[in-house]
């Protein structure tokens, strides 16, 4: 009988061959953070289930993006909030919330490593505010996934868009020109953001 460790290794090798198991369409398994790889090792079958349904999730996300059903901010905006909320709501149909929550935390730990290496995600270097935003939107996804687990994908998409517009999700505050502002509405100079993990970006409800 194959041991659990061997089963995990076989599953991880398979994931390595077929690609990633995260929130990005362009990551390969080898480019995932050590935290995400560790998650995949201890949850190989959950990883495979996510991989199996990942294309469906991103198809919906790309539709929302291309049709501009929310805003155009893939980092810090409503579109970003949709990606995380919908991903967790949809994946919770196939993987337990407990495991997905661990994956979400592993992903954010990986983002901190990206920050240290000045690597971008969705066009921007990660920071602490965007990390908190993602984790909060993941939780919204778990809640909506539980309440609407029998609905069609289209219905789930529409429900999440509705909740985002009502202010249930979290985004990072911007002015009308799309520039980051602090909680008082003052523009944050780019040099005050670049290269800083903790900065004056302001987390607000998505109805703002």
NORURVEN-V322321 format. One record per pair of residues at least 24 apart in sequence whose ideal C-beta (glycine too) atoms are under 8 Angstrom apart, sorted by the first residue. I is the first residue (numbers start at 0). J is the second residue. D is the distance in Angstrom with one decimal. If there is no record, write none. Layout:
BEGIN
I;J;D
I;J;D
END
This chain:
BEGIN
6;43;6.9
7;40;5.7
7;41;7.2
7;43;4.9
8;40;8.0
9;43;7.8
10;43;3.0
10;44;6.5
10;46;6.8
10;47;6.2
11;36;7.8
11;39;5.7
11;40;5.5
11;43;5.8
11;46;7.6
13;47;7.0
14;39;5.8
14;43;7.2
14;46;5.3
14;47;6.6
14;50;6.3
17;50;6.2
18;50;6.7
19;50;7.5
19;53;7.8
20;46;4.4
20;47;7.9
20;49;5.2
20;50;5.2
20;53;7.5
21;102;7.7
21;106;6.0
22;82;6.8
22;83;7.1
22;86;6.1
22;106;6.0
23;120;7.1
24;57;5.5
31;109;6.9
32;105;7.1
32;106;7.6
32;108;6.7
32;109;2.7
32;110;7.9
32;112;5.4
32;113;7.6
33;109;7.6
33;112;7.7
34;104;8.0
34;105;4.0
34;106;7.6
34;108;4.3
34;109;5.2
34;112;7.9
35;102;7.3
35;105;4.9
35;106;6.1
35;109;5.4
37;105;6.9
38;101;6.0
38;102;5.3
38;105;4.4
42;94;8.0
42;98;5.3
42;101;7.6
42;102;7.6
45;94;4.5
45;95;7.6
45;98;4.9
45;99;8.0
45;102;7.9
48;90;7.9
48;93;4.4
48;94;5.5
49;90;5.7
49;93;7.2
49;94;6.2
49;102;7.8
51;93;7.6
52;89;7.0
52;90;6.8
52;92;7.9
52;93;5.8
55;89;7.4
55;152;7.0
56;85;6.7
56;86;5.5
56;89;5.2
56;90;7.0
59;85;6.3
59;89;7.7
59;152;6.2
59;156;5.4
60;85;6.5
60;86;7.8
62;156;7.9
63;156;7.0
63;160;7.1
68;160;5.9
69;160;6.5
69;163;6.5
69;164;7.8
72;170;7.7
72;173;7.4
72;177;7.3
73;121;4.4
73;122;6.7
74;120;7.2
74;121;4.2
74;122;5.8
74;123;4.5
74;129;6.8
75;123;7.5
75;128;8.0
75;129;5.9
75;132;6.9
75;170;6.3
75;171;3.7
75;173;7.4
75;179;7.5
75;200;7.6
76;170;5.6
76;171;7.4
76;173;7.4
77;163;5.3
77;164;7.7
77;168;7.2
77;170;5.8
77;205;5.6
79;121;6.9
79;129;8.0
79;132;7.5
79;133;7.8
79;136;7.9
79;170;7.3
80;132;7.4
80;136;4.9
80;163;5.6
80;168;4.0
80;169;6.4
80;170;5.6
80;205;5.6
81;159;6.2
81;160;6.8
81;163;6.1
81;168;7.7
83;133;5.2
83;136;4.1
83;137;5.5
83;140;6.4
84;136;4.8
84;137;7.5
84;139;5.0
84;140;4.2
84;143;6.8
84;159;5.3
84;162;7.7
84;163;7.1
84;168;5.8
85;140;6.7
85;155;7.2
85;156;6.6
85;159;5.3
86;140;6.6
87;136;7.8
87;137;4.8
87;138;8.0
87;139;8.0
87;140;2.9
87;141;5.6
87;144;6.4
88;140;4.1
88;141;7.2
88;143;4.7
88;144;3.6
88;147;7.2
88;155;6.1
88;159;6.4
89;140;8.0
89;144;6.9
89;152;7.1
89;155;6.7
90;144;7.8
91;140;7.2
91;141;6.0
91;144;3.7
91;145;7.0
91;148;7.2
92;144;6.8
92;148;5.8
96;141;4.9
96;144;7.7
96;145;7.6
99;137;7.5
99;141;7.1
100;137;7.0
100;141;7.2
103;133;7.1
103;134;6.1
103;137;4.3
104;134;7.1
106;133;7.5
107;133;6.1
107;134;6.1
111;196;7.1
114;196;5.6
117;194;7.4
124;193;7.3
124;194;7.6
126;192;7.3
126;195;6.6
126;196;5.5
126;197;7.2
126;198;5.9
126;200;6.9
127;196;5.2
127;197;4.9
127;198;7.6
128;171;6.0
128;198;6.8
128;200;4.2
128;201;7.7
128;202;5.7
129;171;6.6
129;200;7.7
131;169;7.9
131;202;6.2
132;169;4.9
132;170;6.9
132;171;6.2
132;202;5.7
135;168;7.7
135;169;4.7
135;202;7.8
136;168;5.3
136;169;5.8
139;167;6.0
139;168;5.5
163;205;4.7
164;205;7.2
164;206;6.7
165;205;8.0
165;206;5.8
166;204;4.0
166;205;5.4
166;206;2.5
166;207;7.0
167;204;7.5
167;205;6.8
167;206;7.9
168;204;7.5
168;205;4.0
169;202;5.6
169;203;7.1
169;204;6.6
169;205;6.3
170;202;7.7
170;203;6.3
170;204;7.7
170;205;4.8
170;207;7.2
171;200;5.1
171;201;6.8
171;202;6.2
171;203;7.5
172;200;7.2
172;201;4.1
172;202;7.5
172;203;4.8
172;207;6.7
END
